[in-house]
Amino acid sequence: MKNKGHCEDLLASLSDYVDGTLDGQLCEALEQHLQSCHNCTVVVNTLRRTVELYQQEEPDAMPEAVHQRLLHRLQLDDFLHEG
Ligand SMILES: [Zn+2]
């Protein structure tokens, strides 16, 4: 069953989730969703890996602008509207 509205809601919080700053309840909802949604799991894994790679090169901090650019580069919108 496709539930893209739900996916988009959760993915909007992904940046915070990967940072570990997401509200506990949302965090739980996201993790529950991930267990049943392969698409979102792929997005989370990709985002995590991208952030980790970036932090290895720039260990001090990730400026918010860069963070946003990373999210854009992952083209979450395109991803969500596939198939
Ligand atoms: Zn999903």
PDB file of the backbone (N, CA, C, O) and the ligand in Angstrom, with CONECT records:
HET     ZN  A 101       1
ATOM      1  N   MET A   1       0.837  -1.198   0.000  1.00  0.00           N
ATOM      2  CA  MET A   1       0.000   0.000   0.000  1.00  0.00           C
ATOM      3  C   MET A   1       0.871   1.246   0.000  1.00  0.00           C
ATOM      4  O   MET A   1       1.777   1.384   0.822  1.00  0.00           O
ATOM      5  N   LYS A   2       0.591   2.138  -0.916  1.00  0.00           N
ATOM      6  CA  LYS A   2       1.351   3.384  -0.985  1.00  0.00           C
ATOM      7  C   LYS A   2       0.700   4.426  -0.078  1.00  0.00           C
ATOM      8  O   LYS A   2      -0.520   4.589  -0.043  1.00  0.00           O
ATOM      9  N   ASN A   3       1.542   5.099   0.631  1.00  0.00           N
ATOM     10  CA  ASN A   3       1.038   6.142   1.518  1.00  0.00           C
ATOM     11  C   ASN A   3       2.013   7.308   1.467  1.00  0.00           C
ATOM     12  O   ASN A   3       2.701   7.611   2.442  1.00  0.00           O
ATOM     13  N   LYS A   4       2.055   7.950   0.311  1.00  0.00           N
ATOM     14  CA  LYS A   4       3.124   8.914   0.075  1.00  0.00           C
ATOM     15  C   LYS A   4       2.984  10.156   0.923  1.00  0.00           C
ATOM     16  O   LYS A   4       3.982  10.789   1.270  1.00  0.00           O
ATOM     17  N   GLY A   5       1.742  10.517   1.265  1.00  0.00           N
ATOM     18  CA  GLY A   5       1.583  11.673   2.118  1.00  0.00           C
ATOM     19  C   GLY A   5       2.328  11.455   3.422  1.00  0.00           C
ATOM     20  O   GLY A   5       3.033  12.337   3.912  1.00  0.00           O
ATOM     21  N   HIS A   6       2.159  10.264   3.973  1.00  0.00           N
ATOM     22  CA  HIS A   6       2.828   9.919   5.215  1.00  0.00           C
ATOM     23  C   HIS A   6       4.345   9.939   5.039  1.00  0.00           C
ATOM     24  O   HIS A   6       5.069  10.477   5.876  1.00  0.00           O
ATOM     25  N   CYS A   7       4.810   9.353   3.955  1.00  0.00           N
ATOM     26  CA  CYS A   7       6.248   9.348   3.674  1.00  0.00           C
ATOM     27  C   CYS A   7       6.791  10.777   3.650  1.00  0.00           C
ATOM     28  O   CYS A   7       7.826  11.072   4.249  1.00  0.00           O
ATOM     29  N   GLU A   8       6.082  11.646   2.955  1.00  0.00           N
ATOM     30  CA  GLU A   8       6.594  13.006   2.819  1.00  0.00           C
ATOM     31  C   GLU A   8       6.645  13.715   4.163  1.00  0.00           C
ATOM     32  O   GLU A   8       7.590  14.451   4.447  1.00  0.00           O
ATOM     33  N   ASP A   9       5.630  13.494   4.989  1.00  0.00           N
ATOM     34  CA  ASP A   9       5.640  14.078   6.331  1.00  0.00           C
ATOM     35  C   ASP A   9       6.879  13.642   7.092  1.00  0.00           C
ATOM     36  O   ASP A   9       7.580  14.456   7.692  1.00  0.00           O
ATOM     37  N   LEU A  10       7.133  12.341   7.055  1.00  0.00           N
ATOM     38  CA  LEU A  10       8.242  11.815   7.831  1.00  0.00           C
ATOM     39  C   LEU A  10       9.590  12.257   7.257  1.00  0.00           C
ATOM     40  O   LEU A  10      10.522  12.587   7.991  1.00  0.00           O
ATOM     41  N   LEU A  11       9.662  12.254   5.950  1.00  0.00           N
ATOM     42  CA  LEU A  11      10.933  12.616   5.328  1.00  0.00           C
ATOM     43  C   LEU A  11      11.276  14.080   5.561  1.00  0.00           C
ATOM     44  O   LEU A  11      12.443  14.467   5.514  1.00  0.00           O
ATOM     45  N   ALA A  12      10.257  14.890   5.810  1.00  0.00           N
ATOM     46  CA  ALA A  12      10.510  16.290   6.125  1.00  0.00           C
ATOM     47  C   ALA A  12      11.291  16.400   7.438  1.00  0.00           C
ATOM     48  O   ALA A  12      11.984  17.390   7.673  1.00  0.00           O
ATOM     49  N   SER A  13      11.175  15.373   8.291  1.00  0.00           N
ATOM     50  CA  SER A  13      11.869  15.379   9.576  1.00  0.00           C
ATOM     51  C   SER A  13      13.200  14.626   9.514  1.00  0.00           C
ATOM     52  O   SER A  13      13.909  14.516  10.514  1.00  0.00           O
ATOM     53  N   LEU A  14      13.523  14.118   8.347  1.00  0.00           N
ATOM     54  CA  LEU A  14      14.689  13.249   8.232  1.00  0.00           C
ATOM     55  C   LEU A  14      15.987  13.914   8.657  1.00  0.00           C
ATOM     56  O   LEU A  14      16.828  13.314   9.327  1.00  0.00           O
ATOM     57  N   SER A  15      16.127  15.163   8.252  1.00  0.00           N
ATOM     58  CA  SER A  15      17.343  15.887   8.575  1.00  0.00           C
ATOM     59  C   SER A  15      17.567  15.895  10.084  1.00  0.00           C
ATOM     60  O   SER A  15      18.672  15.631  10.558  1.00  0.00           O
ATOM     61  N   ASP A  16      16.507  16.200  10.834  1.00  0.00           N
ATOM     62  CA  ASP A  16      16.601  16.214  12.296  1.00  0.00           C
ATOM     63  C   ASP A  16      16.851  14.811  12.827  1.00  0.00           C
ATOM     64  O   ASP A  16      17.605  14.617  13.781  1.00  0.00           O
ATOM     65  N   TYR A  17      16.209  13.841  12.195  1.00  0.00           N
ATOM     66  CA  TYR A  17      16.364  12.452  12.650  1.00  0.00           C
ATOM     67  C   TYR A  17      17.820  12.003  12.543  1.00  0.00           C
ATOM     68  O   TYR A  17      18.380  11.431  13.479  1.00  0.00           O
ATOM     69  N   VAL A  18      18.412  12.270  11.397  1.00  0.00           N
ATOM     70  CA  VAL A  18      19.804  11.872  11.182  1.00  0.00           C
ATOM     71  C   VAL A  18      20.724  12.626  12.142  1.00  0.00           C
ATOM     72  O   VAL A  18      21.736  12.092  12.595  1.00  0.00           O
ATOM     73  N   ASP A  19      20.362  13.861  12.442  1.00  0.00           N
ATOM     74  CA  ASP A  19      21.159  14.654  13.385  1.00  0.00           C
ATOM     75  C   ASP A  19      20.972  14.192  14.821  1.00  0.00           C
ATOM     76  O   ASP A  19      21.774  14.521  15.695  1.00  0.00           O
ATOM     77  N   GLY A  20      19.913  13.430  15.064  1.00  0.00           N
ATOM     78  CA  GLY A  20      19.626  13.005  16.426  1.00  0.00           C
ATOM     79  C   GLY A  20      18.924  14.079  17.235  1.00  0.00           C
ATOM     80  O   GLY A  20      18.907  14.017  18.464  1.00  0.00           O
ATOM     81  N   THR A  21      18.345  15.063  16.560  1.00  0.00           N
ATOM     82  CA  THR A  21      17.677  16.155  17.275  1.00  0.00           C
ATOM     83  C   THR A  21      16.161  16.083  17.138  1.00  0.00           C
ATOM     84  O   THR A  21      15.445  16.981  17.581  1.00  0.00           O
ATOM     85  N   LEU A  22      15.679  15.003  16.520  1.00  0.00           N
ATOM     86  CA  LEU A  22      14.235  14.903  16.296  1.00  0.00           C
ATOM     87  C   LEU A  22      13.502  14.590  17.593  1.00  0.00           C
ATOM     88  O   LEU A  22      13.973  13.815  18.426  1.00  0.00           O
ATOM     89  N   ASP A  23      12.353  15.204  17.741  1.00  0.00           N
ATOM     90  CA  ASP A  23      11.470  14.970  18.884  1.00  0.00           C
ATOM     91  C   ASP A  23      11.212  13.479  19.066  1.00  0.00           C
ATOM     92  O   ASP A  23      10.999  12.756  18.092  1.00  0.00           O
ATOM     93  N   GLY A  24      11.231  13.025  20.313  1.00  0.00           N
ATOM     94  CA  GLY A  24      11.133  11.606  20.608  1.00  0.00           C
ATOM     95  C   GLY A  24       9.955  10.898  19.968  1.00  0.00           C
ATOM     96  O   GLY A  24      10.098   9.796  19.438  1.00  0.00           O
ATOM     97  N   GLN A  25       8.795  11.529  20.015  1.00  0.00           N
ATOM     98  CA  GLN A  25       7.595  10.903  19.451  1.00  0.00           C
ATOM     99  C   GLN A  25       7.684  10.758  17.940  1.00  0.00           C
ATOM    100  O   GLN A  25       7.334   9.718  17.382  1.00  0.00           O
ATOM    101  N   LEU A  26       8.156  11.809  17.286  1.00  0.00           N
ATOM    102  CA  LEU A  26       8.310  11.767  15.840  1.00  0.00           C
ATOM    103  C   LEU A  26       9.346  10.718  15.460  1.00  0.00           C
ATOM    104  O   LEU A  26       9.200   9.995  14.474  1.00  0.00           O
ATOM    105  N   CYS A  27      10.382  10.660  16.262  1.00  0.00           N
ATOM    106  CA  CYS A  27      11.459   9.708  16.053  1.00  0.00           C
ATOM    107  C   CYS A  27      10.893   8.287  16.053  1.00  0.00           C
ATOM    108  O   CYS A  27      11.221   7.471  15.192  1.00  0.00           O
ATOM    109  N   GLU A  28      10.053   8.016  17.021  1.00  0.00           N
ATOM    110  CA  GLU A  28       9.437   6.699  17.147  1.00  0.00           C
ATOM    111  C   GLU A  28       8.545   6.406  15.940  1.00  0.00           C
ATOM    112  O   GLU A  28       8.579   5.313  15.375  1.00  0.00           O
ATOM    113  N   ALA A  29       7.749   7.402  15.559  1.00  0.00           N
ATOM    114  CA  ALA A  29       6.858   7.233  14.407  1.00  0.00           C
ATOM    115  C   ALA A  29       7.670   6.953  13.149  1.00  0.00           C
ATOM    116  O   ALA A  29       7.302   6.111  12.330  1.00  0.00           O
ATOM    117  N   LEU A  30       8.764   7.662  13.012  1.00  0.00           N
ATOM    118  CA  LEU A  30       9.614   7.488  11.840  1.00  0.00           C
ATOM    119  C   LEU A  30      10.201   6.080  11.823  1.00  0.00           C
ATOM    120  O   LEU A  30      10.191   5.405  10.794  1.00  0.00           O
ATOM    121  N   GLU A  31      10.704   5.651  12.959  1.00  0.00           N
ATOM    122  CA  GLU A  31      11.322   4.323  13.014  1.00  0.00           C
ATOM    123  C   GLU A  31      10.301   3.219  12.751  1.00  0.00           C
ATOM    124  O   GLU A  31      10.600   2.225  12.090  1.00  0.00           O
ATOM    125  N   GLN A  32       9.100   3.409  13.274  1.00  0.00           N
ATOM    126  CA  GLN A  32       8.050   2.421  12.995  1.00  0.00           C
ATOM    127  C   GLN A  32       7.736   2.378  11.505  1.00  0.00           C
ATOM    128  O   GLN A  32       7.557   1.310  10.919  1.00  0.00           O
ATOM    129  N   HIS A  33       7.673   3.552  10.916  1.00  0.00           N
ATOM    130  CA  HIS A  33       7.386   3.625   9.492  1.00  0.00           C
ATOM    131  C   HIS A  33       8.499   2.948   8.691  1.00  0.00           C
ATOM    132  O   HIS A  33       8.234   2.251   7.712  1.00  0.00           O
ATOM    133  N   LEU A  34       9.735   3.159   9.112  1.00  0.00           N
ATOM    134  CA  LEU A  34      10.873   2.600   8.383  1.00  0.00           C
ATOM    135  C   LEU A  34      10.811   1.078   8.327  1.00  0.00           C
ATOM    136  O   LEU A  34      11.263   0.466   7.359  1.00  0.00           O
ATOM    137  N   GLN A  35      10.250   0.474   9.368  1.00  0.00           N
ATOM    138  CA  GLN A  35      10.182  -0.978   9.405  1.00  0.00           C
ATOM    139  C   GLN A  35       9.281  -1.533   8.314  1.00  0.00           C
ATOM    140  O   GLN A  35       9.430  -2.685   7.906  1.00  0.00           O
ATOM    141  N   SER A  36       8.352  -0.721   7.844  1.00  0.00           N
ATOM    142  CA  SER A  36       7.416  -1.217   6.843  1.00  0.00           C
ATOM    143  C   SER A  36       7.540  -0.492   5.507  1.00  0.00           C
ATOM    144  O   SER A  36       6.769  -0.755   4.584  1.00  0.00           O
ATOM    145  N   CYS A  37       8.498   0.410   5.400  1.00  0.00           N
ATOM    146  CA  CYS A  37       8.624   1.177   4.159  1.00  0.00           C
ATOM    147  C   CYS A  37      10.059   1.125   3.654  1.00  0.00           C
ATOM    148  O   CYS A  37      10.950   1.800   4.170  1.00  0.00           O
ATOM    149  N   HIS A  38      10.252   0.306   2.634  1.00  0.00           N
ATOM    150  CA  HIS A  38      11.595   0.133   2.089  1.00  0.00           C
ATOM    151  C   HIS A  38      12.116   1.443   1.500  1.00  0.00           C
ATOM    152  O   HIS A  38      13.290   1.779   1.658  1.00  0.00           O
ATOM    153  N   ASN A  39      11.240   2.175   0.822  1.00  0.00           N
ATOM    154  CA  ASN A  39      11.663   3.432   0.198  1.00  0.00           C
ATOM    155  C   ASN A  39      12.312   4.375   1.199  1.00  0.00           C
ATOM    156  O   ASN A  39      13.398   4.904   0.962  1.00  0.00           O
ATOM    157  N   CYS A  40      11.637   4.577   2.311  1.00  0.00           N
ATOM    158  CA  CYS A  40      12.147   5.518   3.309  1.00  0.00           C
ATOM    159  C   CYS A  40      13.427   4.983   3.956  1.00  0.00           C
ATOM    160  O   CYS A  40      14.322   5.757   4.296  1.00  0.00           O
ATOM    161  N   THR A  41      13.514   3.670   4.124  1.00  0.00           N
ATOM    162  CA  THR A  41      14.721   3.086   4.687  1.00  0.00           C
ATOM    163  C   THR A  41      15.925   3.404   3.802  1.00  0.00           C
ATOM    164  O   THR A  41      17.002   3.743   4.292  1.00  0.00           O
ATOM    165  N   VAL A  42      15.717   3.286   2.486  1.00  0.00           N
ATOM    166  CA  VAL A  42      16.799   3.598   1.552  1.00  0.00           C
ATOM    167  C   VAL A  42      17.196   5.064   1.676  1.00  0.00           C
ATOM    168  O   VAL A  42      18.381   5.399   1.669  1.00  0.00           O
ATOM    169  N   VAL A  43      16.202   5.928   1.789  1.00  0.00           N
ATOM    170  CA  VAL A  43      16.494   7.358   1.897  1.00  0.00           C
ATOM    171  C   VAL A  43      17.296   7.646   3.167  1.00  0.00           C
ATOM    172  O   VAL A  43      18.279   8.385   3.134  1.00  0.00           O
ATOM    173  N   VAL A  44      16.867   7.054   4.287  1.00  0.00           N
ATOM    174  CA  VAL A  44      17.568   7.284   5.552  1.00  0.00           C
ATOM    175  C   VAL A  44      19.009   6.792   5.463  1.00  0.00           C
ATOM    176  O   VAL A  44      19.937   7.487   5.878  1.00  0.00           O
ATOM    177  N   ASN A  45      19.187   5.594   4.922  1.00  0.00           N
ATOM    178  CA  ASN A  45      20.534   5.043   4.832  1.00  0.00           C
ATOM    179  C   ASN A  45      21.425   5.909   3.954  1.00  0.00           C
ATOM    180  O   ASN A  45      22.586   6.157   4.277  1.00  0.00           O
ATOM    181  N   THR A  46      20.865   6.364   2.841  1.00  0.00           N
ATOM    182  CA  THR A  46      21.633   7.205   1.925  1.00  0.00           C
ATOM    183  C   THR A  46      22.013   8.514   2.592  1.00  0.00           C
ATOM    184  O   THR A  46      23.150   8.974   2.488  1.00  0.00           O
ATOM    185  N   LEU A  47      21.042   9.109   3.282  1.00  0.00           N
ATOM    186  CA  LEU A  47      21.293  10.391   3.935  1.00  0.00           C
ATOM    187  C   LEU A  47      22.343  10.228   5.030  1.00  0.00           C
ATOM    188  O   LEU A  47      23.255  11.045   5.153  1.00  0.00           O
ATOM    189  N   ARG A  48      22.207   9.173   5.821  1.00  0.00           N
ATOM    190  CA  ARG A  48      23.175   8.921   6.896  1.00  0.00           C
ATOM    191  C   ARG A  48      24.583   8.781   6.335  1.00  0.00           C
ATOM    192  O   ARG A  48      25.534   9.360   6.860  1.00  0.00           O
ATOM    193  N   ARG A  49      24.702   8.010   5.266  1.00  0.00           N
ATOM    194  CA  ARG A  49      26.023   7.765   4.691  1.00  0.00           C
ATOM    195  C   ARG A  49      26.594   9.064   4.152  1.00  0.00           C
ATOM    196  O   ARG A  49      27.782   9.344   4.317  1.00  0.00           O
ATOM    197  N   THR A  50      25.747   9.856   3.508  1.00  0.00           N
ATOM    198  CA  THR A  50      26.200  11.123   2.954  1.00  0.00           C
ATOM    199  C   THR A  50      26.690  12.047   4.063  1.00  0.00           C
ATOM    200  O   THR A  50      27.740  12.678   3.940  1.00  0.00           O
ATOM    201  N   VAL A  51      25.919  12.120   5.149  1.00  0.00           N
ATOM    202  CA  VAL A  51      26.293  12.986   6.267  1.00  0.00           C
ATOM    203  C   VAL A  51      27.586  12.496   6.900  1.00  0.00           C
ATOM    204  O   VAL A  51      28.459  13.294   7.240  1.00  0.00           O
ATOM    205  N   GLU A  52      27.706  11.175   7.059  1.00  0.00           N
ATOM    206  CA  GLU A  52      28.921  10.619   7.662  1.00  0.00           C
ATOM    207  C   GLU A  52      30.146  10.941   6.823  1.00  0.00           C
ATOM    208  O   GLU A  52      31.183  11.345   7.350  1.00  0.00           O
ATOM    209  N   LEU A  53      30.022  10.761   5.517  1.00  0.00           N
ATOM    210  CA  LEU A  53      31.140  11.055   4.620  1.00  0.00           C
ATOM    211  C   LEU A  53      31.529  12.514   4.729  1.00  0.00           C
ATOM    212  O   LEU A  53      32.708  12.866   4.774  1.00  0.00           O
ATOM    213  N   TYR A  54      30.511  13.352   4.769  1.00  0.00           N
ATOM    214  CA  TYR A  54      30.772  14.780   4.838  1.00  0.00           C
ATOM    215  C   TYR A  54      31.484  15.121   6.146  1.00  0.00           C
ATOM    216  O   TYR A  54      32.424  15.915   6.160  1.00  0.00           O
ATOM    217  N   GLN A  55      31.031  14.517   7.240  1.00  0.00           N
ATOM    218  CA  GLN A  55      31.599  14.845   8.548  1.00  0.00           C
ATOM    219  C   GLN A  55      33.035  14.355   8.672  1.00  0.00           C
ATOM    220  O   GLN A  55      33.821  14.911   9.439  1.00  0.00           O
ATOM    221  N   GLN A  56      33.377  13.319   7.922  1.00  0.00           N
ATOM    222  CA  GLN A  56      34.767  12.863   7.937  1.00  0.00           C
ATOM    223  C   GLN A  56      35.677  13.905   7.311  1.00  0.00           C
ATOM    224  O   GLN A  56      36.823  14.083   7.723  1.00  0.00           O
ATOM    225  N   GLU A  57      35.145  14.586   6.312  1.00  0.00           N
ATOM    226  CA  GLU A  57      35.953  15.595   5.629  1.00  0.00           C
ATOM    227  C   GLU A  57      35.929  16.934   6.353  1.00  0.00           C
ATOM    228  O   GLU A  57      36.905  17.684   6.330  1.00  0.00           O
ATOM    229  N   GLU A  58      34.802  17.223   6.995  1.00  0.00           N
ATOM    230  CA  GLU A  58      34.653  18.496   7.705  1.00  0.00           C
ATOM    231  C   GLU A  58      34.214  18.197   9.129  1.00  0.00           C
ATOM    232  O   GLU A  58      33.051  18.397   9.481  1.00  0.00           O
ATOM    233  N   PRO A  59      35.138  17.721   9.942  1.00  0.00           N
ATOM    234  CA  PRO A  59      34.744  17.224  11.273  1.00  0.00           C
ATOM    235  C   PRO A  59      34.199  18.294  12.208  1.00  0.00           C
ATOM    236  O   PRO A  59      33.511  17.969  13.175  1.00  0.00           O
ATOM    237  N   ASP A  60      34.485  19.535  11.944  1.00  0.00           N
ATOM    238  CA  ASP A  60      34.101  20.591  12.882  1.00  0.00           C
ATOM    239  C   ASP A  60      32.594  20.753  12.972  1.00  0.00           C
ATOM    240  O   ASP A  60      32.020  20.702  14.060  1.00  0.00           O
ATOM    241  N   ALA A  61      31.963  20.944  11.841  1.00  0.00           N
ATOM    242  CA  ALA A  61      30.527  21.202  11.857  1.00  0.00           C
ATOM    243  C   ALA A  61      29.987  21.124  10.449  1.00  0.00           C
ATOM    244  O   ALA A  61      30.710  21.269   9.464  1.00  0.00           O
ATOM    245  N   MET A  62      28.710  20.894  10.393  1.00  0.00           N
ATOM    246  CA  MET A  62      28.057  20.938   9.096  1.00  0.00           C
ATOM    247  C   MET A  62      27.132  22.144   9.069  1.00  0.00           C
ATOM    248  O   MET A  62      26.080  22.144   9.709  1.00  0.00           O
ATOM    249  N   PRO A  63      27.524  23.162   8.334  1.00  0.00           N
ATOM    250  CA  PRO A  63      26.671  24.353   8.274  1.00  0.00           C
ATOM    251  C   PRO A  63      25.295  23.999   7.732  1.00  0.00           C
ATOM    252  O   PRO A  63      25.151  23.120   6.882  1.00  0.00           O
ATOM    253  N   GLU A  64      24.307  24.687   8.231  1.00  0.00           N
ATOM    254  CA  GLU A  64      22.926  24.372   7.849  1.00  0.00           C
ATOM    255  C   GLU A  64      22.737  24.453   6.339  1.00  0.00           C
ATOM    256  O   GLU A  64      22.024  23.633   5.762  1.00  0.00           O
ATOM    257  N   ALA A  65      23.358  25.418   5.702  1.00  0.00           N
ATOM    258  CA  ALA A  65      23.198  25.586   4.259  1.00  0.00           C
ATOM    259  C   ALA A  65      23.682  24.337   3.525  1.00  0.00           C
ATOM    260  O   ALA A  65      23.063  23.884   2.562  1.00  0.00           O
ATOM    261  N   VAL A  66      24.793  23.795   3.995  1.00  0.00           N
ATOM    262  CA  VAL A  66      25.342  22.596   3.363  1.00  0.00           C
ATOM    263  C   VAL A  66      24.404  21.424   3.579  1.00  0.00           C
ATOM    264  O   VAL A  66      24.152  20.622   2.680  1.00  0.00           O
ATOM    265  N   HIS A  67      23.902  21.353   4.783  1.00  0.00           N
ATOM    266  CA  HIS A  67      22.966  20.296   5.129  1.00  0.00           C
ATOM    267  C   HIS A  67      21.771  20.314   4.175  1.00  0.00           C
ATOM    268  O   HIS A  67      21.375  19.286   3.626  1.00  0.00           O
ATOM    269  N   GLN A  68      21.215  21.500   3.995  1.00  0.00           N
ATOM    270  CA  GLN A  68      20.060  21.634   3.107  1.00  0.00           C
ATOM    271  C   GLN A  68      20.431  21.247   1.683  1.00  0.00           C
ATOM    272  O   GLN A  68      19.637  20.633   0.971  1.00  0.00           O
ATOM    273  N   ARG A  69      21.638  21.609   1.275  1.00  0.00           N
ATOM    274  CA  ARG A  69      22.072  21.285  -0.086  1.00  0.00           C
ATOM    275  C   ARG A  69      22.174  19.774  -0.262  1.00  0.00           C
ATOM    276  O   ARG A  69      21.821  19.231  -1.309  1.00  0.00           O
ATOM    277  N   LEU A  70      22.660  19.109   0.775  1.00  0.00           N
ATOM    278  CA  LEU A  70      22.744  17.653   0.715  1.00  0.00           C
ATOM    279  C   LEU A  70      21.365  17.050   0.524  1.00  0.00           C
ATOM    280  O   LEU A  70      21.178  16.149  -0.293  1.00  0.00           O
ATOM    281  N   LEU A  71      20.411  17.547   1.277  1.00  0.00           N
ATOM    282  CA  LEU A  71      19.052  17.028   1.171  1.00  0.00           C
ATOM    283  C   LEU A  71      18.507  17.249  -0.236  1.00  0.00           C
ATOM    284  O   LEU A  71      17.836  16.387  -0.803  1.00  0.00           O
ATOM    285  N   HIS A  72      18.809  18.417  -0.781  1.00  0.00           N
ATOM    286  CA  HIS A  72      18.341  18.684  -2.132  1.00  0.00           C
ATOM    287  C   HIS A  72      19.018  17.752  -3.121  1.00  0.00           C
ATOM    288  O   HIS A  72      18.388  17.258  -4.056  1.00  0.00           O
ATOM    289  N   ARG A  73      20.288  17.519  -2.910  1.00  0.00           N
ATOM    290  CA  ARG A  73      21.039  16.698  -3.854  1.00  0.00           C
ATOM    291  C   ARG A  73      20.493  15.272  -3.871  1.00  0.00           C
ATOM    292  O   ARG A  73      20.544  14.590  -4.894  1.00  0.00           O
ATOM    293  N   LEU A  74      19.984  14.843  -2.753  1.00  0.00           N
ATOM    294  CA  LEU A  74      19.411  13.500  -2.698  1.00  0.00           C
ATOM    295  C   LEU A  74      18.087  13.417  -3.446  1.00  0.00           C
ATOM    296  O   LEU A  74      17.569  12.331  -3.702  1.00  0.00           O
ATOM    297  N   GLN A  75      17.557  14.568  -3.787  1.00  0.00           N
ATOM    298  CA  GLN A  75      16.346  14.632  -4.609  1.00  0.00           C
ATOM    299  C   GLN A  75      15.227  13.780  -4.033  1.00  0.00           C
ATOM    300  O   GLN A  75      14.677  12.899  -4.693  1.00  0.00           O
ATOM    301  N   LEU A  76      14.917  14.071  -2.798  1.00  0.00           N
ATOM    302  CA  LEU A  76      13.878  13.304  -2.121  1.00  0.00           C
ATOM    303  C   LEU A  76      12.539  13.404  -2.847  1.00  0.00           C
ATOM    304  O   LEU A  76      11.765  12.448  -2.875  1.00  0.00           O
ATOM    305  N   ASP A  77      12.279  14.556  -3.425  1.00  0.00           N
ATOM    306  CA  ASP A  77      11.012  14.720  -4.124  1.00  0.00           C
ATOM    307  C   ASP A  77      10.898  13.750  -5.288  1.00  0.00           C
ATOM    308  O   ASP A  77       9.895  13.052  -5.442  1.00  0.00           O
ATOM    309  N   ASP A  78      11.945  13.721  -6.105  1.00  0.00           N
ATOM    310  CA  ASP A  78      11.937  12.800  -7.241  1.00  0.00           C
ATOM    311  C   ASP A  78      11.773  11.377  -6.746  1.00  0.00           C
ATOM    312  O   ASP A  78      11.007  10.585  -7.294  1.00  0.00           O
ATOM    313  N   PHE A  79      12.512  11.081  -5.698  1.00  0.00           N
ATOM    314  CA  PHE A  79      12.476   9.727  -5.157  1.00  0.00           C
ATOM    315  C   PHE A  79      11.065   9.341  -4.750  1.00  0.00           C
ATOM    316  O   PHE A  79      10.598   8.243  -5.053  1.00  0.00           O
ATOM    317  N   LEU A  80      10.395  10.244  -4.068  1.00  0.00           N
ATOM    318  CA  LEU A  80       9.064   9.944  -3.559  1.00  0.00           C
ATOM    319  C   LEU A  80       8.047   9.786  -4.679  1.00  0.00           C
ATOM    320  O   LEU A  80       7.047   9.086  -4.522  1.00  0.00           O
ATOM    321  N   HIS A  81       8.299  10.426  -5.788  1.00  0.00           N
ATOM    322  CA  HIS A  81       7.300  10.368  -6.847  1.00  0.00           C
ATOM    323  C   HIS A  81       7.609   9.297  -7.884  1.00  0.00           C
ATOM    324  O   HIS A  81       6.921   9.181  -8.899  1.00  0.00           O
ATOM    325  N   GLU A  82       8.635   8.529  -7.622  1.00  0.00           N
ATOM    326  CA  GLU A  82       8.923   7.390  -8.499  1.00  0.00           C
ATOM    327  C   GLU A  82       7.895   6.295  -8.291  1.00  0.00           C
ATOM    328  O   GLU A  82       7.349   6.104  -7.204  1.00  0.00           O
ATOM    329  N   GLY A  83       7.656   5.585  -9.384  1.00  0.00           N
ATOM    330  CA  GLY A  83       6.829   4.370  -9.356  1.00  0.00           C
ATOM    331  C   GLY A  83       5.628   4.489  -8.500  1.00  0.00           C
ATOM    332  O   GLY A  83       4.852   3.540  -8.391  1.00  0.00           O
TER     333      GLY A  83
HETATM  334 ZN    ZN A 101       7.831   5.736   3.635  1.00  0.00          ZN2+
END
